[in-house]
Amino acid sequence: MNLQQTIHSDWTPLSR
């Protein structure tokens, strides 16, 4: 399970 990867991928566009 890669929960951190999912969050990180979702945070990239959000943070931008």
PDBQT receptor file of N, H, CA, C and O in Angstrom, charges set to zero:
ATOM      1  N   MET A   1       0.850  -1.224   0.000  1.00  0.00    +0.000 N 
ATOM      2  CA  MET A   1       0.000   0.000   0.000  1.00  0.00    +0.000 C 
ATOM      3  C   MET A   1       0.872   1.256   0.000  1.00  0.00    +0.000 C 
ATOM      4  O   MET A   1       1.803   1.383   0.796  1.00  0.00    +0.000 OA
ATOM      5  N   ASN A   2       0.556   2.169  -0.899  1.00  0.00    +0.000 N 
ATOM      6  H   ASN A   2      -0.200   2.066  -1.545  1.00  0.00    +0.000 HD
ATOM      7  CA  ASN A   2       1.360   3.411  -0.976  1.00  0.00    +0.000 C 
ATOM      8  C   ASN A   2       0.464   4.628  -0.721  1.00  0.00    +0.000 C 
ATOM      9  O   ASN A   2       0.085   5.354  -1.640  1.00  0.00    +0.000 OA
ATOM     10  N   LEU A   3       0.151   4.815   0.526  1.00  0.00    +0.000 N 
ATOM     11  H   LEU A   3       0.459   4.225   1.273  1.00  0.00    +0.000 HD
ATOM     12  CA  LEU A   3      -0.728   5.945   0.874  1.00  0.00    +0.000 C 
ATOM     13  C   LEU A   3       0.011   7.266   0.683  1.00  0.00    +0.000 C 
ATOM     14  O   LEU A   3      -0.559   8.250   0.211  1.00  0.00    +0.000 OA
ATOM     15  N   GLN A   4       1.266   7.269   1.052  1.00  0.00    +0.000 N 
ATOM     16  H   GLN A   4       1.728   6.469   1.435  1.00  0.00    +0.000 HD
ATOM     17  CA  GLN A   4       2.052   8.510   0.939  1.00  0.00    +0.000 C 
ATOM     18  C   GLN A   4       2.178   8.934  -0.524  1.00  0.00    +0.000 C 
ATOM     19  O   GLN A   4       2.139  10.123  -0.840  1.00  0.00    +0.000 OA
ATOM     20  N   GLN A   5       2.327   7.968  -1.396  1.00  0.00    +0.000 N 
ATOM     21  H   GLN A   5       2.360   7.002  -1.140  1.00  0.00    +0.000 HD
ATOM     22  CA  GLN A   5       2.488   8.295  -2.817  1.00  0.00    +0.000 C 
ATOM     23  C   GLN A   5       1.196   8.906  -3.364  1.00  0.00    +0.000 C 
ATOM     24  O   GLN A   5       1.227   9.841  -4.165  1.00  0.00    +0.000 OA
ATOM     25  N   THR A   6       0.074   8.366  -2.922  1.00  0.00    +0.000 N 
ATOM     26  H   THR A   6       0.049   7.606  -2.272  1.00  0.00    +0.000 HD
ATOM     27  CA  THR A   6      -1.216   8.885  -3.392  1.00  0.00    +0.000 C 
ATOM     28  C   THR A   6      -1.413  10.316  -2.924  1.00  0.00    +0.000 C 
ATOM     29  O   THR A   6      -1.846  11.176  -3.690  1.00  0.00    +0.000 OA
ATOM     30  N   ILE A   7      -1.093  10.564  -1.663  1.00  0.00    +0.000 N 
ATOM     31  H   ILE A   7      -0.741   9.865  -1.040  1.00  0.00    +0.000 HD
ATOM     32  CA  ILE A   7      -1.248  11.911  -1.102  1.00  0.00    +0.000 C 
ATOM     33  C   ILE A   7      -0.278  12.878  -1.768  1.00  0.00    +0.000 C 
ATOM     34  O   ILE A   7      -0.647  13.998  -2.122  1.00  0.00    +0.000 OA
ATOM     35  N   HIS A   8       0.943  12.441  -1.932  1.00  0.00    +0.000 N 
ATOM     36  H   HIS A   8       1.242  11.531  -1.645  1.00  0.00    +0.000 HD
ATOM     37  CA  HIS A   8       1.970  13.302  -2.535  1.00  0.00    +0.000 C 
ATOM     38  C   HIS A   8       1.557  13.681  -3.970  1.00  0.00    +0.000 C 
ATOM     39  O   HIS A   8       1.716  14.826  -4.393  1.00  0.00    +0.000 OA
ATOM     40  N   SER A   9       1.037  12.717  -4.688  1.00  0.00    +0.000 N 
ATOM     41  H   SER A   9       0.907  11.786  -4.344  1.00  0.00    +0.000 HD
ATOM     42  CA  SER A   9       0.631  12.968  -6.074  1.00  0.00    +0.000 C 
ATOM     43  C   SER A   9      -0.545  13.946  -6.095  1.00  0.00    +0.000 C 
ATOM     44  O   SER A   9      -0.682  14.746  -7.021  1.00  0.00    +0.000 OA
ATOM     45  N   ASP A  10      -1.376  13.874  -5.080  1.00  0.00    +0.000 N 
ATOM     46  H   ASP A  10      -1.265  13.224  -4.328  1.00  0.00    +0.000 HD
ATOM     47  CA  ASP A  10      -2.541  14.761  -5.018  1.00  0.00    +0.000 C 
ATOM     48  C   ASP A  10      -2.172  16.125  -4.458  1.00  0.00    +0.000 C 
ATOM     49  O   ASP A  10      -2.883  17.110  -4.660  1.00  0.00    +0.000 OA
ATOM     50  N   TRP A  11      -1.070  16.165  -3.766  1.00  0.00    +0.000 N 
ATOM     51  H   TRP A  11      -0.493  15.365  -3.602  1.00  0.00    +0.000 HD
ATOM     52  CA  TRP A  11      -0.640  17.446  -3.171  1.00  0.00    +0.000 C 
ATOM     53  C   TRP A  11       0.134  18.300  -4.172  1.00  0.00    +0.000 C 
ATOM     54  O   TRP A  11       0.173  19.525  -4.057  1.00  0.00    +0.000 OA
ATOM     55  N   THR A  12       0.740  17.649  -5.143  1.00  0.00    +0.000 N 
ATOM     56  H   THR A  12       0.708  16.654  -5.237  1.00  0.00    +0.000 HD
ATOM     57  CA  THR A  12       1.536  18.395  -6.126  1.00  0.00    +0.000 C 
ATOM     58  C   THR A  12       0.663  19.419  -6.867  1.00  0.00    +0.000 C 
ATOM     59  O   THR A  12       1.012  20.599  -6.910  1.00  0.00    +0.000 OA
ATOM     60  N   PRO A  13      -0.439  18.997  -7.436  1.00  0.00    +0.000 N 
ATOM     61  CA  PRO A  13      -1.315  19.916  -8.179  1.00  0.00    +0.000 C 
ATOM     62  C   PRO A  13      -2.021  20.895  -7.243  1.00  0.00    +0.000 C 
ATOM     63  O   PRO A  13      -2.290  22.037  -7.615  1.00  0.00    +0.000 OA
ATOM     64  N   LEU A  14      -2.311  20.448  -6.053  1.00  0.00    +0.000 N 
ATOM     65  H   LEU A  14      -2.093  19.520  -5.750  1.00  0.00    +0.000 HD
ATOM     66  CA  LEU A  14      -3.018  21.310  -5.093  1.00  0.00    +0.000 C 
ATOM     67  C   LEU A  14      -2.105  22.421  -4.588  1.00  0.00    +0.000 C 
ATOM     68  O   LEU A  14      -2.512  23.575  -4.446  1.00  0.00    +0.000 OA
ATOM     69  N   SER A  15      -0.876  22.043  -4.327  1.00  0.00    +0.000 N 
ATOM     70  H   SER A  15      -0.546  21.106  -4.442  1.00  0.00    +0.000 HD
ATOM     71  CA  SER A  15       0.085  23.030  -3.799  1.00  0.00    +0.000 C 
ATOM     72  C   SER A  15       0.439  24.043  -4.893  1.00  0.00    +0.000 C 
ATOM     73  O   SER A  15       0.697  25.214  -4.614  1.00  0.00    +0.000 OA
ATOM     74  N   ARG A  16       0.444  23.566  -6.144  1.00  0.00    +0.000 N 
ATOM     75  H   ARG A  16       0.233  22.615  -6.371  1.00  0.00    +0.000 HD
ATOM     76  CA  ARG A  16       0.784  24.458  -7.249  1.00  0.00    +0.000 C 
ATOM     77  C   ARG A  16      -0.317  25.490  -7.381  1.00  0.00    +0.000 C 
ATOM     78  O   ARG A  16      -0.249  26.356  -8.253  1.00  0.00    +0.000 OA
TER      79      ARG A  16
